[in-house]
Structure formats: C-alpha cells, structure tokens
Amino acid sequence: MASSSKPKSNYEVFLSFRGTDLRNTFLGHLYKALYHNGIYTFVDSEELTKGDQTLPALMKAIEESCVAIIVFSKDYASSQWCLEEVKKIMECKKQKDLTVLPVFYKVDPREVRRGNKSYGKALAKHESKFGKDSEKVKRWKKALFDAGSLSGWHFYDGDESELIERIVKEISTLLDRTPLHVAKCPVGIDSKVVKLKSMLNLESDDGVLMMGLWGRAGIGKTSLAKAIYNDIFRQFEGSTFLANVRETSKNCRDLVALQEKLLYEILSQKQRLVVSNVDAGTHLVRDRLCRKKVLLILDDVDDLRQLNALAGEGKWFGIGSTIIITTRDKHLLTCHGIDQDHVYEVKTLEDSEARELLSKHAFGTHQKLKIKADLVDSVLNHAGGLPLAIEVLGSFLCGRREHEWKSTLKKISRNPNKTINNVLKISYDGLEDNEKEIFLHIACFFKGCDSDYIKKVIDSCNFEIDIGLEILIERSLISIEHRTVEVHGLIQLMGMDIVNQECCDDPKIRSRLWMYDDVLDVLSHDMGDCVVKAIVLEPPEHKEVYISPNVFTKASRLRLLIMHNVHNTFQGPICLPNELRWFEWVGGASWFPEFSLGPKKLVGLKMSESNITGLPKQFQKELLFFSFKMTLITCFRNILSCSKVGL
C-alpha cells in the first residue's frame, strides 16, 4: 500500500498530493530523490483504490511522520481525500508538533488561503454536495487557510530539479536534528512537559522567551529539558542542546568550544566556524542568529559568564526563539533577567510516580521476586522522591534477595551511596565558606527547626545568616516552609557525610558532633587537641552522662553546645570555654555553668526544665541582658545597654 526506503515502524516524511497532476512528474522525481538520500517516505501507491478502510491507514501514517510535505497543485482541492489529509496534517502540527512544509506548485499561495480560482471552484462543488454550512467543508477551508499561510516553496517555471534539490536538503537538515535520549524509564515527565509547554506559549512569536528550570541535583532537570526539546525542536529553524555546561566550561577556551558547537549545530554548517576568543564568539552568535528562530537549551549552568557567552540577551536571537536554562542556582536566573513567572521549579516525584520508577528499575525483568512492601516503602522513604536516588538504588537492588535489601538499607542509612552523594555534593562545593558552614550546621543539627531560632543560634557564631539562608534556598539545598527549615533527607545525609569524612576514626578531629556515642567518646578524653566547633546532643530518651567539670575548658574552638534530655551525674557546675557563643541545656541541668577569668563571648544561654534555683554572681555581673521566668533562663548579649538584675 505504501512505498518506503527501509523497514521502520514510522515515517520520516509524508507526501500529500493530487495524483492525477503530479504522480509521474514532479512528485515521482521528489520521491526518488528522498529515497536515494535514505529518507523513509510515505506515498500512496498508484494502484491504491481509496476506500473507507484506507482512510485510517493514511491518518495513522500522518501521525507517525516527522515531516509532512503538502504539494498544492491546481486540482488539489478537488479531492476530498487530499482535504482530509491536509486537515489531519494541520491537526498533527498543533497537537504533535509535526513539521509542515508546503510546496505551491504552479499555484499562488493566496489561492490556497482565500479559496480563489481553482480552489474556489472545488470548494463550491463540495458545498453543493455537503451543504453550504457544512462543518466538514468549514474545517477543510480552515486547514487550507492555515497551511497556505505557512512558509514553503513556490514554483511556476524553471528547473524542477533545483527545487527538488532544495527540498531534499531542507528535509535532510531537519531530520539530522535527531531527538535526544531522555531516560531509560521516563516516569513523571510527560505531565511536566505539558505544564512547561503552557508556560512557553509556543503559539506566540512575540519576542524571545527565556525560561529557567530550577531544582536540586538529581531532581530530573536535564531529563525534563531533553523531553521538552524532543517535543518542540522541529518548530524552530535551528536548535541545539548544550549538555553539561558547568563541566564543559572550566575556562575561556572551553567556552569558545561551546560557542563553536552552538553555531555549528544551529546553522547546520558542514564545517565549524573558527572562534578565536569568547568576545569574538559572542559577536558571531549575535550576528549569525539574530534573524533566526532558534531553540537553545543550556544544561547545568552555574556561572553568569556562561550565560553571557552563550545567550547574553534575547535580542541575540530571532523573533520566536526560545532559550531554556537548567540550573541549581535560582539567583543566577534572576541575575540574567528572567522573571519568576518564567522559572519552573522541578519538584520531586509524586508517591505513585516514585513507586512506578522504582518498580521499573528494581523489578524490570525480575517480577517473580517477592520483596516485602515495607522494604519497598523504606527505599522510597530514603530516596524521598528524588529520581536519581530511585534509579541508582533500584538498579542496585535489581535481582537481589530480601536479606540483601535489608542489608543495603542498613548500609545507606549510615553511609550515603557514592553515586548519589557525588551528584548532590556539587551544589555544596559551589558555596562560599559562610554558606558552607551554615549548611553543615543545618544538615547536622537543625533540620525541622524554627527558622527564627536557627537564625539566633547561627548568628551568635558570627555567620551572615540572612544572606546565607537565601543562598542555600536559591541553590535548592534547603527550603523554608511555614517558618520551618527543611532539608531533603539525602541532602542532609550528604552534609553529615562531609563532616564524618573530616576524620573517619577520631570524632574529636571533626568540626561537628551529634551522634551520642561520638560525643561520649570525646567527653571521656582530654579535649586539648579537639577541633570540634559545635556539639548538639539530643538523645530521644533521658540519658545520664558523666561530664567532668573541666572537660570543655580546653575546647578552644567550641562555639556551640546544645544538650537536651541529658543529666550530668557529676554534682557540680561545668566550666565552659570563654570562646563559646551559644549554650543550651534543656532537661537535666542542676548547676549553672562557670567560665574562666577573662572576656566572654557568650551571646545566648537557655536552660529550661532544670532544677536551678539561683543565678550566680558571675552571670549577674557579666551578662548584659537576661530574662528569668520560673526555671527558664535566656540570656542574650546586648551591646547597647547594660542592666543588672538580682535574684
């Protein structure tokens, strides 16, 4: 029923034409040229008798094609079948982004659009048959108008072979821009593509649109960007997907290579343009693409210089162009002038999507393996809807027995998977020291805590907390919801692992301690060479611990000490280092702490649910402000005033 150049399940080109006009002339030569260039083309055979059973096959062939060429000739509109084809083709252009290229063969495009001359006569005959107000004829007219308004090729006289050569070259260029591989199991992507396309407003050619895809590492930004690229790239005159921009632009020479690739792929040249330096490349991109409707996707951008070199301004590109940027850094998009209405936050998978993705990776060809539902739930809870984590863990667990699942869960709860961790750590590595310290404090101690409380505690340690929190939010490392600071479980594990890797064997060589056994180990030894900056000990149940009165005096780097549910079996006060900024002991203190002689740097002290009955004179003399209510004492330094309160 159809001729084709090689056996495939779909077609690269669908040819729509009126056979009596063209089959043995222009159309036959065009088909042969496409065939000899290896382009898999659908064209109905000459012997085909069109009947009711043939129409669905034609419609299916249109749906399966990448490009449709409509050859409008003098008698095209006289065929109901041709009109059904053009109607279906224009529907697929709108719904499936089918590329449509018209050839106006010895007819004026205005005849097609307006229904003049031969097209007017043909449509009048159809109206007399189906009725002047026939919805079918109205749809045919609309399809002819839309198709006749598209840019294509006009031919009246001359050398047909030259036109065929131009058409084949254009088709070859279009088909050389092949779709990208998105993912082995692209679960949850289609719904995001639909949402993103509505934000892109592709129907409008008003200006140039820049869009940002923002989200944490491993969330699926790249997969989504590839999916949207595949869905829309044929609507543009040129397109390119520049992957791993962060990794491939370490220096200026790397940026030059990216500029060369951008120009080569969008302009579809046989040889790359030689770019001498970034500034010259910027000039070339702007000059060569300013009149071209392009789709440009910049994947994993982390530096403004990358954007300035590759897509500095919208006016670098032609009207109707779309630029999509994926990044972990929301502020980068703001700096580049992208407003919040055009920033799409890529979020974790829904529970059902996460379960489906895990099933595909963990049980793909091992459906007979029976794993308890609670183990599957534990893996999903650990992954927290992060596609990267689900894919890595699912693939690792594929084909493994139940006891291996249990062992793996136990292992990853203590030691994060390296593949996942290395990806997540990229965002941390890009931080300045101030933000690194704040992030590690939050990851190790303060997940789920009130943001105002965290600000007070971390501010006491001389960190710039306001800008620090904002940067961590922009980098997708934390979020603040209803004044509560949240951290994705795997990102928290990544932060904890950074601290643990400071010294695997000796906890007193680490900057932070939060594990009960590690704290006890440090407290039971001389802390003279201790580098610990912060200790937070919060056992879920009340614990009795022996804390020597002078154990902290040599901990000169200790800035933060928080203990909850801990009772000191030593009957007497403990002595704290003068460098300490924040001391908090809830539920267990019987004595006020003491300090050595000399200047103190304590900013905050909180002791509640304790048995303390009085405030030592040392505190009355040295604390600049405190409030006392029942057994709760909170002290904060106030450099503007000094008040002494006696108890």
C-alpha positions in Angstrom: 0.0 0.0 0.0 2.9 2.4 0.6 6.4 2.7 -0.8 9.3 3.0 1.6 13.0 3.1 1.6 13.6 0.9 4.6 11.5 -1.1 7.1 10.7 1.1 10.1 7.7 1.4 12.4 7.1 5.1 11.4 7.9 7.6 8.7 10.2 10.5 8.3 8.2 12.2 5.5 4.6 12.0 4.5 3.8 13.3 0.9 0.3 14.8 0.3 -0.5 15.4 -3.3 -3.2 15.2 -6.0 -2.1 12.1 -8.0 -3.5 13.0 -11.4 -1.5 16.2 -11.6 1.9 15.1 -10.4 2.4 11.4 -9.8 4.6 10.8 -12.9 6.3 14.2 -13.0 7.3 16.4 -10.1 6.1 14.1 -7.3 7.8 11.0 -8.7 11.1 12.8 -9.1 10.8 14.2 -5.5 10.0 10.8 -4.0 13.0 9.2 -5.8 15.3 12.0 -4.6 14.1 11.4 -1.0 14.6 7.7 -1.4 18.1 7.9 -2.7 19.0 10.2 0.3 17.8 7.5 2.7 14.7 9.4 3.8 11.9 7.0 4.7 8.9 8.4 2.9 5.2 7.5 2.8 3.4 8.0 -0.5 0.3 6.1 -1.5 0.8 3.7 -4.4 -0.7 4.4 -7.8 -2.8 1.3 -7.8 -4.3 2.1 -4.4 -8.1 2.3 -4.5 -9.1 4.6 -1.7 -11.9 3.3 0.4 -13.3 3.5 3.9 -10.6 1.1 5.2 -7.8 3.1 3.6 -8.5 6.4 5.4 -7.5 5.2 8.9 -4.2 3.9 7.4 -3.5 7.3 5.8 -4.3 9.1 9.1 -2.0 6.8 11.0 0.8 7.4 8.5 0.5 11.1 9.1 0.6 10.7 12.9 3.7 8.6 12.6 5.6 11.0 10.3 8.2 13.6 11.4 7.6 15.9 8.4 4.7 16.4 6.1 5.1 17.9 2.6 1.9 19.2 1.0 2.2 19.7 -2.7 -0.6 22.2 -3.5 -1.4 21.9 -7.2 -4.3 23.2 -9.4 -6.6 20.3 -8.7 -5.5 19.5 -5.1 -8.8 20.8 -3.5 -11.0 18.8 -5.8 -10.0 15.7 -3.9 -11.9 15.0 -0.7 -9.1 12.7 0.3 -6.5 15.4 -0.1 -8.6 17.8 2.0 -8.9 15.1 4.7 -5.1 14.7 4.6 -4.4 18.5 4.9 -6.9 18.7 7.8 -5.2 15.9 9.6 -1.8 17.3 8.9 -2.7 20.6 10.4 -4.2 18.9 13.5 -0.9 17.0 14.0 1.1 20.2 13.6 -0.8 21.7 16.5 -1.1 18.5 18.7 2.1 16.6 17.9 4.4 19.4 16.6 4.5 17.8 13.1 6.7 19.9 10.8 4.6 21.0 7.8 6.3 22.3 4.6 4.0 23.4 1.7 5.0 23.4 -2.0 2.9 25.7 -4.1 3.2 24.0 -7.5 2.1 26.4 -10.2 -0.5 28.0 -7.9 -0.4 31.2 -5.9 -0.5 30.7 -2.1 -3.3 33.3 -1.9 -5.5 30.9 -4.0 -5.0 28.3 -1.3 -5.6 30.6 1.6 -8.5 32.5 0.2 -10.2 29.8 -1.8 -9.8 31.6 -5.2 -9.7 30.3 -8.8 -9.5 26.5 -9.0 -9.6 26.2 -5.2 -12.8 28.3 -5.0 -14.5 26.2 -7.7 -13.5 23.0 -6.0 -14.8 24.1 -2.6 -18.1 25.4 -4.2 -18.6 21.8 -5.5 -18.0 20.4 -2.1 -20.5 22.9 -0.6 -23.1 21.9 -3.1 -22.6 18.3 -2.2 -22.4 18.6 1.6 -24.3 21.9 2.1 -23.1 25.5 2.3 -23.0 25.4 6.1 -21.3 22.0 6.3 -18.9 21.7 9.2 -16.8 19.4 7.2 -16.2 22.0 4.4 -15.6 24.7 7.0 -12.8 22.5 8.6 -11.3 21.9 5.1 -11.3 25.7 4.4 -9.6 26.4 7.8 -7.0 23.8 7.1 -6.3 25.2 3.7 -6.0 28.7 5.1 -3.6 27.6 7.9 -1.4 25.5 5.5 -1.4 28.2 2.8 -0.1 30.7 5.4 3.0 28.6 6.1 6.3 29.4 4.5 7.4 27.0 1.9 8.5 26.8 -1.8 6.8 28.4 -4.8 7.3 27.0 -8.3 5.9 28.3 -11.6 8.5 27.8 -14.2 12.1 26.8 -14.3 14.2 23.7 -13.4 12.2 21.4 -11.2 15.4 19.5 -10.3 16.8 22.6 -8.5 13.6 22.9 -6.4 13.7 19.2 -5.5 17.4 19.5 -4.5 16.5 22.4 -2.2 13.6 20.5 -0.7 15.7 17.4 -0.1 18.5 19.5 1.5 16.0 21.2 3.8 14.4 17.8 4.8 17.8 16.3 5.4 18.8 19.2 7.7 15.6 18.9 9.6 16.0 15.1 10.1 19.7 15.5 11.1 18.4 17.2 14.2 17.5 13.9 15.9 15.6 13.6 19.2 17.6 13.1 22.4 17.6 10.1 24.7 15.6 11.2 27.7 15.9 8.4 30.2 15.6 4.6 30.5 12.3 4.9 32.3 10.9 8.5 31.8 8.3 8.3 34.6 6.5 11.5 35.6 8.0 13.6 32.8 5.0 13.9 30.4 2.9 15.8 32.8 5.8 18.2 33.5 6.3 18.7 29.7 2.6 19.7 29.3 2.9 22.3 32.1 6.2 23.6 30.8 4.8 24.0 27.2 1.9 26.1 28.6 4.4 28.4 30.2 6.4 28.6 27.0 3.4 29.9 25.0 4.8 28.5 21.7 1.9 29.8 19.7 3.1 33.3 20.2 6.0 34.7 18.1 6.2 37.8 20.2 9.8 38.4 21.1 12.3 35.9 22.5 11.4 33.9 25.6 14.0 32.8 28.2 12.9 30.1 30.7 14.7 28.6 33.7 14.3 25.1 35.0 15.4 25.2 38.6 15.8 22.5 41.2 18.2 20.5 43.4 20.7 18.0 42.0 19.3 14.7 40.8 15.7 16.0 40.6 15.4 15.5 36.8 16.1 18.9 35.3 18.2 17.5 32.4 15.7 14.7 31.6 12.8 17.3 31.5 14.9 19.6 29.3 15.6 16.8 26.9 11.9 15.8 26.8 10.8 19.4 26.1 13.5 19.6 23.4 12.3 16.5 21.7 8.7 17.7 21.8 9.2 21.2 20.2 12.6 21.4 18.4 11.0 20.9 14.9 9.1 24.1 15.4 12.3 26.1 15.1 14.7 26.9 12.2 17.6 25.7 14.2 18.1 24.0 17.6 20.8 22.7 19.9 21.1 21.1 23.3 24.3 22.1 25.1 24.7 19.5 27.8 26.8 19.8 31.0 27.7 23.4 30.5 29.2 23.6 34.0 31.6 20.6 33.3 32.5 21.7 29.8 33.3 25.4 30.5 36.0 25.3 33.1 38.0 28.0 31.3 37.7 30.5 28.5 38.9 28.1 25.9 36.1 25.7 26.9 33.5 28.5 26.4 34.9 29.1 22.9 34.3 25.4 22.1 30.7 25.7 23.3 30.2 28.8 21.2 31.5 26.9 18.1 29.2 24.0 18.8 26.2 26.3 19.2 26.9 28.0 15.9 27.7 24.7 14.1 24.5 22.9 15.2 22.0 25.7 14.8 23.4 26.9 11.4 23.8 23.3 10.2 27.1 24.0 8.5 29.3 21.3 7.2 32.4 22.9 8.8 32.7 24.6 12.2 33.2 28.3 12.3 36.6 29.0 14.0 36.2 31.3 17.0 39.3 33.0 18.3 38.1 34.0 21.7 35.0 34.4 23.8 34.4 38.0 22.8 34.6 37.1 19.1 32.3 34.2 19.7 29.8 36.4 21.4 29.8 38.7 18.4 29.4 35.8 16.0 26.4 34.3 17.9 24.7 37.6 18.0 25.3 38.4 14.3 24.5 35.0 12.8 21.5 34.1 14.9 19.7 37.5 15.3 17.3 36.7 12.4 16.9 33.0 13.1 14.1 31.4 15.1 16.1 29.0 17.4 15.6 26.7 20.3 18.7 26.7 22.6 18.9 24.7 25.8 21.8 25.3 28.2 22.0 22.4 30.6 23.5 22.7 34.1 24.6 26.3 34.1 26.3 27.5 37.3 28.1 30.8 36.4 26.9 34.0 34.9 29.9 34.1 32.5 28.5 31.0 30.8 25.2 32.8 30.1 26.9 36.0 28.9 29.0 34.0 26.4 26.2 31.8 25.0 22.9 33.7 25.4 23.7 37.1 26.8 20.4 38.8 25.7 17.2 37.9 24.0 18.0 40.2 21.1 20.8 37.9 20.0 18.2 35.6 18.6 15.4 35.9 16.1 11.7 36.6 16.9 10.0 33.5 18.3 13.2 31.9 19.7 13.1 30.0 23.0 16.1 29.8 25.4 15.8 27.2 28.2 18.4 27.2 31.1 18.7 24.4 33.7 20.4 25.3 36.9 20.7 24.6 40.6 21.0 28.3 41.3 17.8 30.3 41.2 19.6 33.6 41.7 21.6 33.0 38.5 18.3 33.2 36.6 17.3 36.4 38.4 20.7 38.0 37.5 20.2 37.1 33.9 16.9 39.0 33.9 14.5 36.0 33.9 11.4 36.9 35.9 9.8 34.5 38.4 6.9 33.8 36.0 9.4 32.1 33.7 11.1 30.0 36.3 9.8 26.4 36.5 10.7 24.6 39.8 11.3 20.9 39.1 10.0 19.1 42.2 10.3 15.6 43.5 8.1 12.8 42.1 4.7 12.1 43.4 4.4 8.9 45.6 2.8 6.9 42.8 5.4 8.1 40.2 8.3 7.2 42.6 6.8 3.7 43.2 6.4 3.2 39.4 10.0 4.3 38.8 11.4 2.1 41.5 9.4 -0.9 40.2 10.8 -0.4 36.6 14.4 -0.3 37.8 14.3 -2.8 40.7 11.8 -5.4 39.2 12.0 -4.8 35.5 12.9 -8.4 34.5 12.5 -10.0 37.9 8.8 -9.6 38.6 8.8 -13.1 40.2 10.9 -11.8 43.0 8.8 -11.1 46.1 10.0 -8.3 48.3 8.1 -7.2 51.3 6.1 -4.0 50.9 7.8 -2.4 54.0 11.2 -2.8 52.4 10.0 -1.2 49.2 8.5 1.6 51.3 11.8 2.0 53.2 13.7 2.5 49.9 11.1 5.0 48.7 11.3 6.9 52.0 15.1 7.0 51.8 15.0 8.3 48.2 12.4 11.0 49.1 11.1 11.2 45.5 14.5 12.1 44.0 14.6 10.4 40.6 18.4 9.9 40.7 18.3 8.1 44.0 15.4 5.9 42.9 17.2 4.9 39.7 20.5 4.2 41.4 19.1 2.3 44.3 16.5 0.5 42.2 19.2 -0.7 39.7 21.5 -1.8 42.6 18.7 -3.8 44.2 17.5 -5.3 40.9 17.5 -9.1 41.2 18.7 -9.1 44.8 17.0 -11.1 47.6 15.1 -9.8 50.6 18.1 -10.1 53.0 20.2 -8.1 50.6 17.6 -5.3 50.6 17.7 -5.2 54.4 21.5 -5.1 54.4 21.5 -2.3 51.8 19.0 -0.2 53.7 21.1 -0.5 56.8 24.3 0.4 55.0 22.9 3.5 53.2 21.4 4.8 56.4 24.9 5.2 57.7 27.0 5.7 54.6 25.3 7.5 51.6 25.6 5.9 48.2 28.6 7.5 46.5 27.0 7.9 43.1 24.1 9.8 44.6 26.3 11.7 47.0 28.8 12.9 44.4 26.0 14.5 42.4 24.3 16.2 45.4 27.7 17.5 46.7 28.2 19.6 43.5 25.9 22.3 44.9 27.7 22.3 48.2 31.1 22.6 46.5 30.0 25.8 44.8 29.2 27.6 48.0 31.4 30.2 49.8 32.7 29.4 53.3 30.0 31.3 55.1 27.2 29.3 53.3 29.1 26.0 53.7 29.3 26.5 57.5 25.6 27.4 57.8 24.6 24.5 55.6 26.6 22.0 57.7 25.1 23.4 60.9 21.5 22.9 59.5 22.2 19.5 58.0 23.8 18.1 61.2 21.7 19.8 63.8 18.7 21.9 62.8 16.6 20.2 60.2 12.9 20.8 61.0 13.6 23.6 63.4 12.0 27.1 63.6 13.8 29.5 61.2 13.9 32.3 63.8 15.6 30.0 66.4 18.2 28.9 63.8 18.9 32.5 62.9 19.6 33.4 66.5 21.8 30.4 67.1 23.9 30.6 63.9 24.1 34.4 64.1 25.7 34.0 67.5 28.5 32.1 65.8 29.4 35.2 63.7 28.0 33.9 60.4 26.0 36.1 58.0 22.8 34.1 58.4 20.2 36.2 56.4 22.1 36.1 53.1 23.3 32.6 53.9 19.9 31.1 54.2 18.7 32.9 51.0 21.7 31.5 49.0 21.0 28.0 50.4 17.4 28.3 49.2 18.4 29.5 45.8 20.8 26.6 45.5 18.0 24.1 46.4 19.9 22.9 49.4 17.2 23.9 51.9 13.7 25.2 51.9 11.7 27.2 54.5 8.0 26.3 54.8 5.8 27.9 57.4 8.9 29.1 59.2 10.3 25.6 59.4 13.7 24.9 57.8 13.5 21.7 55.8 16.3 19.6 54.1 15.8 16.7 51.8 16.9 13.5 53.6 19.6 12.7 51.1 21.0 16.2 51.1 21.1 16.0 54.9 23.0 12.8 54.7 25.4 14.4 52.2 26.1 17.2 54.7 26.6 14.7 57.6 28.9 12.7 55.4 31.1 15.7 54.7 31.6 16.2 58.4 32.2 12.5 59.0 34.8 12.4 56.2 36.8 15.1 58.1 38.1 12.1 60.1 36.5 8.7 60.0 38.3 7.3 63.1 38.6 10.1 65.6 35.4 12.2 66.3 37.4 14.9 68.1 39.0 15.8 64.8 35.6 16.6 63.2 34.1 20.0 63.2 30.6 18.9 64.5 29.3 16.1 66.7 25.7 14.9 67.0 25.9 11.1 67.5 25.5 10.0 71.1 28.5 7.6 71.0 30.8 10.1 69.3 30.0 12.8 71.9 30.6 10.3 74.8 33.9 9.3 73.2 35.1 12.9 73.1 33.9 13.7 76.6 35.8 10.8 78.0 39.2 12.0 76.7 41.3 15.1 77.0 40.0 17.7 74.6 43.3 19.6 74.3 43.7 18.8 70.6 39.9 18.9 69.9 38.9 20.8 66.8 35.1 20.5 67.4 33.2 23.7 66.7 29.7 22.5 67.7 28.2 19.7 69.8 24.4 19.0 69.8 23.4 16.0 71.9 19.7 15.2 71.8 19.0 11.6 72.7 15.3 10.6 72.2 15.1 9.5 75.8 16.6 10.9 79.0 20.2 9.9 79.5 22.6 10.1 82.4 26.1 11.1 81.4 29.2 11.9 83.4 30.5 15.3 82.3 33.8 16.2 84.0 33.7 19.8 85.3 36.7 20.8 83.2 36.2 18.7 80.1 35.3 21.7 77.9 37.9 24.2 79.2 40.5 23.1 76.6 38.0 23.0 73.7 39.1 26.4 72.4 37.3 26.1 69.1 33.9 25.2 70.6 31.3 27.8 69.7 28.0 26.0 70.1 27.0 23.5 72.8 23.4 22.2 73.0 22.2 19.3 75.2 18.7 18.1 75.6 17.5 15.2 77.8 20.9 14.8 79.3 21.5 14.7 83.1 25.1 15.1 84.4 25.9 12.6 87.1 28.6 14.9 88.4 27.2 17.0 91.2 28.6 20.4 90.4 28.9 23.1 87.7 30.8 22.5 84.5 33.3 25.1 83.2 32.8 26.4 79.7 35.4 27.9 77.3 35.3 31.7 77.0 35.0 31.4 73.2 31.6 29.7 73.5 28.8 31.7 71.8 25.7 29.7 72.5 25.0 27.3 75.4 21.7 25.4 75.7 20.9 22.7 78.3 17.3 21.6 78.4 16.0 19.0 80.9 18.9 17.9 83.1 20.9 20.9 84.4 21.3 21.3 88.2 24.0 23.9 88.2 24.8 27.0 86.3 28.0 26.7 84.2 31.1 28.6 85.1 33.6 30.4 82.9 37.3 31.1 83.2 38.5 34.6 84.0 38.8 37.0 81.1 36.5 38.3 78.3 33.5 36.1 77.5 31.8 35.8 74.0 28.6 34.1 75.1 25.6 35.5 73.3 22.9 33.1 74.2 22.1 30.8 77.1 19.0 28.7 77.5 18.3 26.4 80.4 14.8 25.1 80.9 13.2 22.2 82.7 16.1 22.3 85.2 16.4 22.4 89.0 18.4 25.7 89.2 17.3 28.0 92.0 19.6 30.9 91.6 21.8 32.9 89.2 25.5 33.1 90.2 27.0 36.5 90.7 29.3 35.9 87.8 26.3 35.9 85.4 24.7 38.9 87.2 27.9 40.9 86.6 28.8 39.8 83.1 25.6 39.1 81.2 24.3 42.2 79.5 20.7 41.1 79.3 18.7 38.2 80.5 15.1 37.3 81.3 14.2 34.8 84.1 10.8 33.1 84.3 10.3 30.1 86.6 13.1 27.7 85.7 13.7 29.1 82.2 16.7 31.5 81.8 17.5 33.0 78.5 20.5 35.4 78.2 21.5 37.5 75.2 24.3 40.0 74.9 23.1 43.5 74.0 25.9 45.9 73.3 23.7 48.9 73.6 22.6 48.6 77.2 23.7 47.1 80.5 21.3 46.0 83.2 22.0 44.1 86.4 19.2 42.1 87.9 19.5 40.4 91.3 17.5 37.3 92.2 
